[in-house]
Amino acid sequence: MTMRTLRPSKPASGLNPGGSNTPGSAHSPPAEDVVVAGGGLVGKATALALAQVGLRVLLCGVRPAPAAPAQGYGQRVYAFNAASRRFLDSMRVWSQVPHSRVQPVARMQIAADGAALQFDAYAQGVEALAWIAESDALERALDLALQFERGARLVPWGVEQAQFDGAHWELTLADGSVARAGLLLGADGRQSRVRDWAGIGLRSKPYGQTGLVCNVRCAQPHGGTAYQAFTEDGVIALLPLADQDDDHQVSLVWSAPDALATSLCVAGAEGLVPRLQTHLEALGAAHLAPLAAVGEIGAWPLVLQRAHSLVAPGAALLGDAGHVIHPLAGHGLNLGLQDVQALAAVLAGRGEAQAIGDARVLRRYARARAEQVLALELATDGLHRLYAPDLAWLAPLRAFGLTGTNHLSPLKRLLAGYASGLSVMA
Ligand SMILES: Cc1cc2nc3c(=O)[nH]c(=O)nc-3n(C[C@H](O)[C@H](O)[C@H](O)COP(=O)(O)OP(=O)(O)OC[C@H]3O[C@@H](n4cnc5c(N)ncnc54)[C@H](O)[C@@H]3O)c2cc1C
């Protein structure tokens, strides 16, 4: 194993990296209040947020973020909404993401059936509609913040086995060491094992689409505009990346039917560009041509997934472990970060006599997240269905609806407000 811990730390009594594999005695207090399984963005944000409210956290399965590329951008790029940005700010993380790598979105254009819906940050009275940044840049900022957080301990090993005795979890890590805690958090992604260990069921529906991502160079500046179009080839989005001198790039997120995605992947990044260019007109982005691919294509099968509950005795799920939505609204990670914020608030606000894994406390977290998760699941799934190829006969009606919405400022303000996440997390 070549991974390393991010912060050298003395083994605590509940964790034995030396591998002697001696479980803590049933009577010894757990070394940590909380064990978080999953060192992705949501797991790192969870460990940081909980340590900042005074809890002792062990984060398992951590890899340090890759260094910034000398030129260009990492492949995974996210649109962060205002609620995520505010939360990351409050944890002193956002300020560590270099400004030069963050692109505020000034305008957003959503096109379908020859009609368009436009949002403008200025008209909405906000600083930006969203902020586009690389996953790795945010992860580097989280790594840095975690280094200074005494309450968080990070290990590279994943959780391999888990048992709950009604009050504490006993967790075996991949190096054979054993950890104990009163609360186990699953931030371990869509294939979550914590979900299984906690006995939480799952509803899952494949979309028959693959999310393709690739950075693309444009001939002209994008002007901070994000473009999205519903096309017969799936949903295509171009997210603007911060200009580096005269280099103008966008991050392509293409939710393509599986068969098309396979052929595009076989053709490779350069082969994908000609097909993309045929959609520039529909995107309202013809002025960006000619395009050139930068780097490789990344591909993710798209699913709609929802855990039956976000909580179980002594356990809770966050991020993709609890819910996976279609990326057409660019909200999956935002939902995950808002899970973290809600859980940290609930745990910090629990009564002195309440155990960390108290069922009433955890249910408060589940209730706090129910509305937003359901609303985004319904909205993204509804849009996906509405623009399905077999509903092409609805095109005139859809175009009428989109044009009508574009002329209704109060409705646009409502939509933009909801997308910002602030109305939910206020
Ligand atoms: C094409 C595409 C585009 C997207 N664009 C956006 C966007 O613009 N904005 C947005 O908000 N969201 C977006 N999303 C959604 C976003 O990618 C996910 O919601 C987010 O990455 C989920 O993060 P996570 O930390 O919950 O899970 P993951 O990133 O899957 O991380 C889970 C981690 O847990 C680890 N792990 C697994 N098992 C264990 C174990 N037993 N023990 C310890 N660790 C374990 C894994 O190794 C991994 O590191 C997009 C998704 C796709 C597919």
The ligand as a MOL file (V3000), in Angstrom:
LIG
                    3D

  0  0  0     0  0            999 V3000
M  V30 BEGIN CTAB
M  V30 COUNTS 53 58 0 0 0
M  V30 BEGIN ATOM
M  V30 1 C -20.8000 13.3470 -14.8070 0
M  V30 2 C -21.0970 13.8990 -13.4450 0
M  V30 3 C -21.0480 15.2810 -13.2180 0
M  V30 4 C -21.3460 15.8220 -11.9650 0
M  V30 5 N -21.3290 17.1830 -11.7800 0
M  V30 6 C -21.6650 17.7060 -10.5760 0
M  V30 7 C -21.6770 19.1370 -10.3570 0
M  V30 8 O -21.3780 19.9530 -11.2380 0
M  V30 9 N -22.0220 19.6170 -9.1160 0
M  V30 10 C -22.3530 18.7650 -8.1090 0
M  V30 11 O -22.6880 19.2410 -7.0120 0
M  V30 12 N -22.3270 17.4060 -8.2690 0
M  V30 13 C -21.9940 16.8600 -9.4750 0
M  V30 14 N -21.9610 15.4980 -9.6460 0
M  V30 15 C -22.2110 14.6080 -8.4870 0
M  V30 16 C -20.9360 14.3610 -7.6670 0
M  V30 17 O -19.9250 13.8460 -8.4950 0
M  V30 18 C -21.1750 13.3700 -6.5320 0
M  V30 19 O -22.3740 13.6880 -5.8830 0
M  V30 20 C -20.0230 13.4440 -5.5130 0
M  V30 21 O -18.7980 13.1510 -6.1250 0
M  V30 22 C -20.2670 12.4420 -4.3820 0
M  V30 23 O -19.2000 12.5330 -3.4750 0
M  V30 24 P -19.0880 11.4810 -2.2870 0
M  V30 25 O -17.8970 11.9280 -1.4740 0
M  V30 26 O -20.4150 11.3050 -1.6200 0
M  V30 27 O -18.7900 10.0760 -2.9950 0
M  V30 28 P -17.4820 9.5950 -3.7610 0
M  V30 29 O -16.8550 10.7030 -4.5140 0
M  V30 30 O -17.8930 8.3760 -4.5230 0
M  V30 31 O -16.4720 9.2050 -2.5950 0
M  V30 32 C -16.6340 8.0320 -1.8300 0
M  V30 33 C -15.2870 7.6840 -1.2180 0
M  V30 34 O -15.4670 6.6100 -0.2900 0
M  V30 35 C -14.4060 5.6770 -0.4430 0
M  V30 36 N -14.8590 4.3870 0.1140 0
M  V30 37 C -15.6750 3.4700 -0.4720 0
M  V30 38 N -15.8580 2.4270 0.3790 0
M  V30 39 C -15.1630 2.7110 1.5120 0
M  V30 40 C -14.9500 2.0230 2.7580 0
M  V30 41 N -15.5040 0.8190 3.0130 0
M  V30 42 N -14.1640 2.6010 3.6900 0
M  V30 43 C -13.6060 3.8120 3.4790 0
M  V30 44 N -13.7480 4.4910 2.3290 0
M  V30 45 C -14.5300 3.9440 1.3500 0
M  V30 46 C -14.1270 5.6950 -1.9340 0
M  V30 47 O -12.8320 5.2100 -2.2270 0
M  V30 48 C -14.2440 7.1960 -2.2360 0
M  V30 49 O -13.0440 7.8630 -1.9770 0
M  V30 50 C -21.6760 14.9490 -10.8980 0
M  V30 51 C -21.7000 13.5570 -11.1050 0
M  V30 52 C -21.4170 13.0310 -12.3630 0
M  V30 53 C -21.4810 11.5440 -12.5800 0
M  V30 END ATOM
M  V30 BEGIN BOND
M  V30 1 1 1 2
M  V30 2 1 2 3
M  V30 3 2 2 52
M  V30 4 2 3 4
M  V30 5 1 4 5
M  V30 6 1 4 50
M  V30 7 2 5 6
M  V30 8 1 6 7
M  V30 9 1 6 13
M  V30 10 2 7 8
M  V30 11 1 7 9
M  V30 12 1 9 10
M  V30 13 2 10 11
M  V30 14 1 10 12
M  V30 15 2 12 13
M  V30 16 1 13 14
M  V30 17 1 14 15
M  V30 18 1 14 50
M  V30 19 1 15 16
M  V30 20 1 16 17
M  V30 21 1 16 18
M  V30 22 1 18 19
M  V30 23 1 18 20
M  V30 24 1 20 21
M  V30 25 1 20 22
M  V30 26 1 22 23
M  V30 27 1 23 24
M  V30 28 2 24 25
M  V30 29 1 24 26
M  V30 30 1 24 27
M  V30 31 1 27 28
M  V30 32 2 28 29
M  V30 33 1 28 30
M  V30 34 1 28 31
M  V30 35 1 31 32
M  V30 36 1 32 33
M  V30 37 1 33 34
M  V30 38 1 33 48
M  V30 39 1 34 35
M  V30 40 1 35 36
M  V30 41 1 35 46
M  V30 42 1 36 37
M  V30 43 1 36 45
M  V30 44 2 37 38
M  V30 45 1 38 39
M  V30 46 1 39 40
M  V30 47 2 39 45
M  V30 48 1 40 41
M  V30 49 2 40 42
M  V30 50 1 42 43
M  V30 51 2 43 44
M  V30 52 1 44 45
M  V30 53 1 46 47
M  V30 54 1 46 48
M  V30 55 1 48 49
M  V30 56 2 50 51
M  V30 57 1 51 52
M  V30 58 1 52 53
M  V30 END BOND
M  V30 END CTAB
M  END
